[in-house]
Amino acid sequence: MLTKKQSELLRFINERLKEAGVPPSFDEMKDALDLRSKSGIHRLIMALEERGFIRRLPNRARALEVLRLPESSTPAPGARSGRFSPSVIEGNLGRVRTPAPTASANDEDGSGNSVMIPVMGRIAAGTPISAIQSRSHTIGMPADMLGTGDHYALEVRGDSMIEAGILDQDVVIIRKQDTAETGDIVVALIDDEEATLKRLRKRGASIALEAANPAYETRIFGPDRVRIQGRLVNLMRRY
């Protein structure tokens, strides 16, 4: 599911390509979506590219190709076939609650020491992606590794938290909460549109989202632009 701004930008690019044969400039996109800066457009374009809706053509300035439109999984007119189009999981994190503990195949005594955690899709440890998604499946976790509260899991995409021991394709376990302390690794929702996994730093009235990879810059926002969706409490890795 695309956010409202992502959908508006995709349609604007597609219409301009059909009318003029070339994509709009960043300034034109910014004005069309009534955004304050071109950085917001850059973020939206990266999100659309990650989701398989557009492709940036190499070695050509301003070159964008629309691969498909949100109402259909079929390619957009003029798009080349054979491009990767990831499935997008829809829903709302805010309505998720962890089920009560149930016995699993690993509970030999049947005492119910495992808790089934809903996996809510993907979270970016790198370029922010939409993280308002619905349950895809569940995983079992020992209850004593969770503590109190409601929990959900997210599959990590990206490498911006590698120095914190969080790798691409890891599954992070998140305790649902809307507050966090400086130094916590959190799921942060930016401008009610894009979510990312980063370390939280409070700098006066501002909020810094800090990567654990020197290749990524720390991003600083006003407090009204960031909402905490949960705090990292555990991690699972497949080998």
C-alpha beads as a LAMMPS data file, in Angstrom:
LAMMPS data file: protein, C-alpha beads

239 atoms
238 bonds

1 atom types
1 bond types

-500.0 500.0 xlo xhi
-500.0 500.0 ylo yhi
-500.0 500.0 zlo zhi

Masses

1 110.0

Atoms # bond

1 1 1 0.000 0.000 0.000
2 1 1 1.384 3.370 -0.978
3 1 1 1.064 6.416 1.219
4 1 1 -1.001 9.308 -0.094
5 1 1 2.092 11.328 -1.054
6 1 1 3.774 8.347 -2.730
7 1 1 0.649 7.699 -4.808
8 1 1 0.322 11.378 -5.746
9 1 1 3.947 11.551 -6.863
10 1 1 3.734 8.328 -8.882
11 1 1 0.666 9.547 -10.747
12 1 1 2.220 12.964 -11.363
13 1 1 5.367 11.388 -12.828
14 1 1 3.303 9.007 -14.957
15 1 1 1.089 11.796 -16.344
16 1 1 4.091 13.980 -17.167
17 1 1 5.813 11.084 -18.948
18 1 1 2.695 10.470 -21.049
19 1 1 2.274 14.163 -21.880
20 1 1 5.859 15.307 -22.466
21 1 1 7.909 12.132 -22.751
22 1 1 10.245 13.239 -19.948
23 1 1 9.794 13.107 -16.171
24 1 1 9.236 16.304 -14.163
25 1 1 12.090 18.022 -12.348
26 1 1 12.477 17.787 -8.578
27 1 1 11.281 21.392 -8.286
28 1 1 8.154 20.582 -10.298
29 1 1 7.481 17.528 -8.147
30 1 1 7.968 19.569 -4.963
31 1 1 5.522 22.243 -6.142
32 1 1 2.957 19.696 -7.344
33 1 1 2.923 17.925 -3.965
34 1 1 3.194 21.176 -1.969
35 1 1 6.286 19.984 -0.087
36 1 1 8.718 22.258 1.685
37 1 1 11.933 20.843 0.261
38 1 1 13.310 18.568 -2.447
39 1 1 14.601 16.160 0.209
40 1 1 11.023 14.994 0.715
41 1 1 10.751 14.225 -2.999
42 1 1 14.039 12.319 -2.895
43 1 1 12.704 10.182 -0.035
44 1 1 9.445 9.467 -1.870
45 1 1 11.269 8.475 -5.055
46 1 1 13.511 6.056 -3.154
47 1 1 10.432 4.503 -1.507
48 1 1 8.701 4.067 -4.877
49 1 1 11.844 2.538 -6.358
50 1 1 12.232 0.083 -3.453
51 1 1 8.608 -1.019 -3.878
52 1 1 9.049 -1.677 -7.600
53 1 1 6.820 1.135 -8.917
54 1 1 9.533 3.163 -10.652
55 1 1 13.087 2.696 -11.862
56 1 1 15.838 5.276 -12.118
57 1 1 17.702 4.890 -15.400
58 1 1 21.497 4.916 -15.046
59 1 1 23.733 7.604 -16.525
60 1 1 20.810 9.861 -17.396
61 1 1 19.824 12.919 -15.397
62 1 1 16.197 13.058 -14.257
63 1 1 15.514 9.727 -16.008
64 1 1 12.651 7.818 -14.383
65 1 1 10.604 4.919 -15.702
66 1 1 7.188 4.018 -14.250
67 1 1 6.984 0.234 -14.015
68 1 1 3.470 -0.131 -12.652
69 1 1 0.632 1.813 -11.061
70 1 1 -0.809 1.150 -7.584
71 1 1 -4.231 -0.041 -8.711
72 1 1 -2.708 -2.884 -10.720
73 1 1 0.199 -5.280 -10.611
74 1 1 0.484 -5.063 -14.386
75 1 1 3.209 -2.897 -15.906
76 1 1 2.475 0.741 -16.639
77 1 1 2.142 1.710 -20.321
78 1 1 5.599 1.787 -21.904
79 1 1 7.352 0.054 -19.033
80 1 1 9.747 -2.743 -19.863
81 1 1 8.848 -6.251 -18.693
82 1 1 10.799 -8.508 -16.375
83 1 1 11.378 -5.958 -13.588
84 1 1 11.214 -6.927 -9.933
85 1 1 7.875 -5.956 -8.333
86 1 1 7.811 -6.785 -4.611
87 1 1 4.527 -7.594 -2.911
88 1 1 3.352 -4.971 -0.436
89 1 1 1.629 -5.953 2.790
90 1 1 -1.162 -3.629 3.919
91 1 1 -2.651 -2.914 7.324
92 1 1 -1.932 -0.965 10.522
93 1 1 0.656 -1.569 13.211
94 1 1 -1.411 0.373 15.689
95 1 1 -4.048 -2.374 15.925
96 1 1 -1.629 -5.230 16.621
97 1 1 -1.577 -6.976 19.972
98 1 1 0.534 -9.975 20.912
99 1 1 -1.578 -13.107 21.403
100 1 1 -1.656 -14.723 24.823
101 1 1 1.093 -17.322 25.459
102 1 1 0.359 -20.715 23.920
103 1 1 2.158 -24.029 24.040
104 1 1 4.331 -24.830 21.032
105 1 1 6.055 -27.896 19.682
106 1 1 9.150 -26.872 21.627
107 1 1 7.304 -26.860 24.970
108 1 1 7.951 -30.438 26.038
109 1 1 6.000 -30.076 29.268
110 1 1 3.097 -28.200 27.590
111 1 1 3.402 -25.392 30.130
112 1 1 2.953 -22.698 27.474
113 1 1 6.309 -20.917 27.775
114 1 1 6.311 -19.679 24.154
115 1 1 4.594 -16.539 22.908
116 1 1 3.546 -16.247 19.272
117 1 1 4.669 -12.889 17.849
118 1 1 3.069 -11.473 14.666
119 1 1 5.550 -10.621 11.912
120 1 1 4.329 -7.334 10.457
121 1 1 6.369 -7.112 7.257
122 1 1 9.584 -5.190 6.645
123 1 1 11.377 -2.287 8.288
124 1 1 14.255 -0.376 6.734
125 1 1 17.641 -0.158 8.366
126 1 1 18.735 2.254 5.651
127 1 1 16.437 4.144 3.301
128 1 1 13.071 4.539 5.048
129 1 1 10.175 2.461 3.746
130 1 1 6.549 2.328 4.699
131 1 1 6.099 0.163 7.794
132 1 1 2.345 0.378 8.309
133 1 1 1.670 -3.199 7.382
134 1 1 -0.319 -6.240 8.495
135 1 1 0.539 -9.639 9.878
136 1 1 2.183 -11.995 7.392
137 1 1 2.924 -14.883 9.763
138 1 1 3.914 -15.544 13.368
139 1 1 7.046 -16.714 15.128
140 1 1 7.452 -18.293 18.551
141 1 1 9.576 -16.629 21.225
142 1 1 10.331 -17.786 24.788
143 1 1 8.249 -15.667 27.131
144 1 1 11.216 -14.938 29.391
145 1 1 12.994 -13.216 26.464
146 1 1 10.195 -10.703 26.010
147 1 1 9.096 -9.286 29.334
148 1 1 5.840 -7.387 29.696
149 1 1 3.894 -5.477 27.050
150 1 1 2.701 -6.041 23.487
151 1 1 5.208 -7.128 20.864
152 1 1 5.526 -7.490 17.105
153 1 1 8.327 -8.509 14.746
154 1 1 9.740 -6.923 11.592
155 1 1 12.098 -8.231 8.932
156 1 1 15.092 -5.925 8.500
157 1 1 16.065 -4.603 5.083
158 1 1 19.288 -2.596 4.767
159 1 1 22.665 -2.224 6.440
160 1 1 22.524 1.043 8.357
161 1 1 22.533 -0.712 11.763
162 1 1 25.302 -3.260 11.159
163 1 1 27.593 -1.857 13.869
164 1 1 24.778 -2.431 16.366
165 1 1 24.739 -6.088 15.293
166 1 1 21.581 -5.773 13.185
167 1 1 22.034 -7.244 9.718
168 1 1 19.971 -7.345 6.541
169 1 1 17.272 -10.074 6.787
170 1 1 17.421 -10.248 10.592
171 1 1 14.078 -10.310 12.397
172 1 1 13.795 -7.713 15.148
173 1 1 11.385 -8.058 18.061
174 1 1 9.772 -4.748 18.980
175 1 1 7.926 -3.839 22.173
176 1 1 5.058 -1.567 21.217
177 1 1 5.421 1.824 22.945
178 1 1 5.237 5.488 21.977
179 1 1 8.110 6.781 24.123
180 1 1 11.807 5.932 24.292
181 1 1 15.004 7.101 25.944
182 1 1 18.164 8.437 24.329
183 1 1 20.228 5.496 23.135
184 1 1 17.270 3.167 22.514
185 1 1 16.950 1.534 19.090
186 1 1 13.442 2.305 17.929
187 1 1 10.969 2.031 15.087
188 1 1 10.466 5.688 14.181
189 1 1 7.668 6.942 11.935
190 1 1 8.702 10.106 10.046
191 1 1 6.048 12.583 8.893
192 1 1 3.390 9.839 9.311
193 1 1 4.665 8.322 6.051
194 1 1 8.009 6.577 6.339
195 1 1 9.394 4.321 9.042
196 1 1 12.917 3.256 9.851
197 1 1 14.920 1.402 12.497
198 1 1 17.444 3.732 14.121
199 1 1 19.020 4.712 17.445
200 1 1 17.194 7.597 19.100
201 1 1 19.083 10.662 20.341
202 1 1 17.333 13.627 21.947
203 1 1 19.038 16.933 21.175
204 1 1 17.210 19.684 23.009
205 1 1 13.834 20.050 21.339
206 1 1 14.988 18.023 18.308
207 1 1 15.124 14.288 17.666
208 1 1 18.092 12.642 15.967
209 1 1 17.800 9.252 14.278
210 1 1 21.290 7.800 14.286
211 1 1 22.556 4.984 12.087
212 1 1 25.133 2.433 13.236
213 1 1 27.046 2.572 9.974
214 1 1 29.401 5.451 9.036
215 1 1 28.075 5.365 5.466
216 1 1 24.782 6.852 6.692
217 1 1 24.247 10.339 8.102
218 1 1 22.387 11.090 11.301
219 1 1 19.051 12.703 10.471
220 1 1 17.608 15.396 12.743
221 1 1 13.905 16.283 12.945
222 1 1 11.593 18.499 14.924
223 1 1 9.639 16.609 17.601
224 1 1 6.369 16.972 15.679
225 1 1 7.781 15.021 12.713
226 1 1 8.722 11.785 14.502
227 1 1 6.493 9.272 16.295
228 1 1 7.915 6.283 18.170
229 1 1 6.245 3.001 17.195
230 1 1 8.217 0.718 19.497
231 1 1 11.589 -0.199 20.996
232 1 1 13.902 -3.047 20.021
233 1 1 14.017 -5.759 22.701
234 1 1 15.372 -8.795 20.864
235 1 1 16.591 -10.144 17.532
236 1 1 16.433 -13.398 15.602
237 1 1 18.816 -14.509 12.867
238 1 1 18.640 -17.456 10.459
239 1 1 21.774 -19.246 9.321

Bonds

1 1 1 2
2 1 2 3
3 1 3 4
4 1 4 5
5 1 5 6
6 1 6 7
7 1 7 8
8 1 8 9
9 1 9 10
10 1 10 11
11 1 11 12
12 1 12 13
13 1 13 14
14 1 14 15
15 1 15 16
16 1 16 17
17 1 17 18
18 1 18 19
19 1 19 20
20 1 20 21
21 1 21 22
22 1 22 23
23 1 23 24
24 1 24 25
25 1 25 26
26 1 26 27
27 1 27 28
28 1 28 29
29 1 29 30
30 1 30 31
31 1 31 32
32 1 32 33
33 1 33 34
34 1 34 35
35 1 35 36
36 1 36 37
37 1 37 38
38 1 38 39
39 1 39 40
40 1 40 41
41 1 41 42
42 1 42 43
43 1 43 44
44 1 44 45
45 1 45 46
46 1 46 47
47 1 47 48
48 1 48 49
49 1 49 50
50 1 50 51
51 1 51 52
52 1 52 53
53 1 53 54
54 1 54 55
55 1 55 56
56 1 56 57
57 1 57 58
58 1 58 59
59 1 59 60
60 1 60 61
61 1 61 62
62 1 62 63
63 1 63 64
64 1 64 65
65 1 65 66
66 1 66 67
67 1 67 68
68 1 68 69
69 1 69 70
70 1 70 71
71 1 71 72
72 1 72 73
73 1 73 74
74 1 74 75
75 1 75 76
76 1 76 77
77 1 77 78
78 1 78 79
79 1 79 80
80 1 80 81
81 1 81 82
82 1 82 83
83 1 83 84
84 1 84 85
85 1 85 86
86 1 86 87
87 1 87 88
88 1 88 89
89 1 89 90
90 1 90 91
91 1 91 92
92 1 92 93
93 1 93 94
94 1 94 95
95 1 95 96
96 1 96 97
97 1 97 98
98 1 98 99
99 1 99 100
100 1 100 101
101 1 101 102
102 1 102 103
103 1 103 104
104 1 104 105
105 1 105 106
106 1 106 107
107 1 107 108
108 1 108 109
109 1 109 110
110 1 110 111
111 1 111 112
112 1 112 113
113 1 113 114
114 1 114 115
115 1 115 116
116 1 116 117
117 1 117 118
118 1 118 119
119 1 119 120
120 1 120 121
121 1 121 122
122 1 122 123
123 1 123 124
124 1 124 125
125 1 125 126
126 1 126 127
127 1 127 128
128 1 128 129
129 1 129 130
130 1 130 131
131 1 131 132
132 1 132 133
133 1 133 134
134 1 134 135
135 1 135 136
136 1 136 137
137 1 137 138
138 1 138 139
139 1 139 140
140 1 140 141
141 1 141 142
142 1 142 143
143 1 143 144
144 1 144 145
145 1 145 146
146 1 146 147
147 1 147 148
148 1 148 149
149 1 149 150
150 1 150 151
151 1 151 152
152 1 152 153
153 1 153 154
154 1 154 155
155 1 155 156
156 1 156 157
157 1 157 158
158 1 158 159
159 1 159 160
160 1 160 161
161 1 161 162
162 1 162 163
163 1 163 164
164 1 164 165
165 1 165 166
166 1 166 167
167 1 167 168
168 1 168 169
169 1 169 170
170 1 170 171
171 1 171 172
172 1 172 173
173 1 173 174
174 1 174 175
175 1 175 176
176 1 176 177
177 1 177 178
178 1 178 179
179 1 179 180
180 1 180 181
181 1 181 182
182 1 182 183
183 1 183 184
184 1 184 185
185 1 185 186
186 1 186 187
187 1 187 188
188 1 188 189
189 1 189 190
190 1 190 191
191 1 191 192
192 1 192 193
193 1 193 194
194 1 194 195
195 1 195 196
196 1 196 197
197 1 197 198
198 1 198 199
199 1 199 200
200 1 200 201
201 1 201 202
202 1 202 203
203 1 203 204
204 1 204 205
205 1 205 206
206 1 206 207
207 1 207 208
208 1 208 209
209 1 209 210
210 1 210 211
211 1 211 212
212 1 212 213
213 1 213 214
214 1 214 215
215 1 215 216
216 1 216 217
217 1 217 218
218 1 218 219
219 1 219 220
220 1 220 221
221 1 221 222
222 1 222 223
223 1 223 224
224 1 224 225
225 1 225 226
226 1 226 227
227 1 227 228
228 1 228 229
229 1 229 230
230 1 230 231
231 1 231 232
232 1 232 233
233 1 233 234
234 1 234 235
235 1 235 236
236 1 236 237
237 1 237 238
238 1 238 239
